[in-house]
């Protein structure tokens, strides 16, 4: 099984990186091949709205450091995206990535049932961290991105891990219950 893990925080020692670390360690121990990608380390732009992916090409025509990542994700069996909540939503690095997945959708995506150019049935795990301790705050954020990504990338199943009240970052900032949940999700993804 091939799993692509995307870290969406701009901080190298982020809470999301800690969750991805535990997920990846567990998945690899079960025989999965895990690729970790730190979005902030890449030089890329968001969607330019050129619509080439719907008219003259079957992929995003931008040639930057995100292009090979977008191509690689097509071959992954599962995608894990860790992202913090900044200013009530995801940081720009994540939003630019998500916008670029629009290129996976076929030109007639509004009317076609199977709208994705990506093989169907992949698994998605969204790991969302936030400093705000109230569970109800920003609860809608992960759901809207799961809905969009499930359509653009044809995910067969999805799971959301929300780590609330985790500020400061790093492996010492993430309570064990969330790290254990990341491990549990890894087992579910790899073993079915």
PENORQUI-V741636 format. One record per residue. N is the residue number from 0. PHI is phi as a letter, one per 20 degrees, with the letter a starting at -180 (999 if undefined). PSI is psi in whole degrees, 0 to 359 (none if undefined). NEAR is the number of other C-alpha atoms within 8 Angstrom. Layout:
N;PHI;PSI;NEAR
N;PHI;PSI;NEAR
This chain:
0;999;135;8
1;d;125;11
2;c;128;13
3;d;124;13
4;d;122;14
5;d;126;12
6;d;117;14
7;e;357;15
8;e;144;17
9;f;349;8
10;e;126;5
11;g;323;6
12;d;46;9
13;f;165;13
14;f;320;15
15;f;321;15
16;f;323;13
17;f;317;13
18;f;316;14
19;f;319;13
20;g;313;8
21;f;318;11
22;g;310;13
23;f;316;11
24;g;315;8
25;f;314;11
26;f;318;15
27;f;324;10
28;f;340;7
29;e;6;8
30;o;1;7
31;f;153;11
32;e;124;9
33;d;130;11
34;d;126;8
35;d;132;8
36;c;125;8
37;e;109;10
38;g;323;12
39;f;341;9
40;e;349;5
41;e;149;8
42;e;105;8
43;b;164;7
44;d;162;7
45;f;177;9
46;g;135;8
47;e;359;5
48;m;23;4
49;f;341;6
50;m;13;6
51;g;326;10
52;f;349;14
53;d;352;11
54;c;304;7
55;d;351;6
56;b;160;9
57;d;22;10
58;b;173;8
59;f;133;10
60;e;356;7
61;f;132;5
62;d;92;6
63;b;191;8
64;f;349;9
65;e;337;11
66;g;311;10
67;f;332;7
68;f;313;8
69;g;321;9
70;f;317;8
71;f;322;8
72;f;333;9
73;f;328;8
74;e;359;7
75;f;147;12
76;e;333;9
77;b;149;12
78;c;131;14
79;d;126;13
80;c;116;12
81;d;130;17
82;b;139;15
83;e;164;12
84;e;119;13
85;c;130;8
86;l;46;5
87;m;7;6
88;b;192;8
89;f;156;12
90;f;162;12
91;g;323;6
92;g;318;11
93;f;316;12
94;f;318;10
95;f;319;11
96;f;309;10
97;f;317;9
98;g;323;9
99;f;338;10
100;f;351;12
101;g;330;8
102;f;342;11
103;f;343;13
104;e;138;14
105;f;158;11
106;g;325;7
107;e;34;7
108;g;336;11
109;f;332;5
110;d;339;5
111;e;136;7
112;f;310;5
113;e;90;6
114;e;354;13
115;e;146;14
116;e;353;9
117;e;138;9
118;g;134;9
119;f;159;9
120;o;3;8
121;f;164;14
122;d;142;12
123;c;132;12
124;c;123;13
125;d;122;14
126;d;115;14
127;d;127;14
128;d;146;15
129;b;145;14
130;f;329;9
131;f;129;10
132;e;345;8
133;f;122;7
134;g;325;8
135;f;339;5
136;f;127;6
137;m;18;9
138;f;334;8
139;f;340;6
140;f;306;9
141;f;325;10
142;f;317;8
143;f;326;8
144;f;326;8
145;f;316;10
146;f;313;8
147;f;311;8
148;f;326;12
149;f;328;11
150;e;314;11
151;f;327;13
152;d;6;15
153;l;44;15
154;f;137;13
155;e;327;9
156;b;154;8
157;b;152;11
158;c;148;8
159;c;128;9
160;d;119;11
161;d;119;8
162;d;102;11
163;d;150;11
164;m;22;10
165;d;106;15
166;d;168;9
167;n;316;7
168;n;164;11
169;n;173;11
170;f;337;9
171;e;346;6
172;e;352;10
173;d;117;14
174;g;149;8
175;g;324;6
176;f;326;6
177;f;322;11
178;f;321;13
179;f;324;8
180;f;321;9
181;f;319;13
182;f;316;12
183;f;316;8
184;f;321;11
185;f;316;12
186;f;318;12
187;f;319;8
188;f;314;9
189;f;318;10
190;e;352;5
191;n;none;5
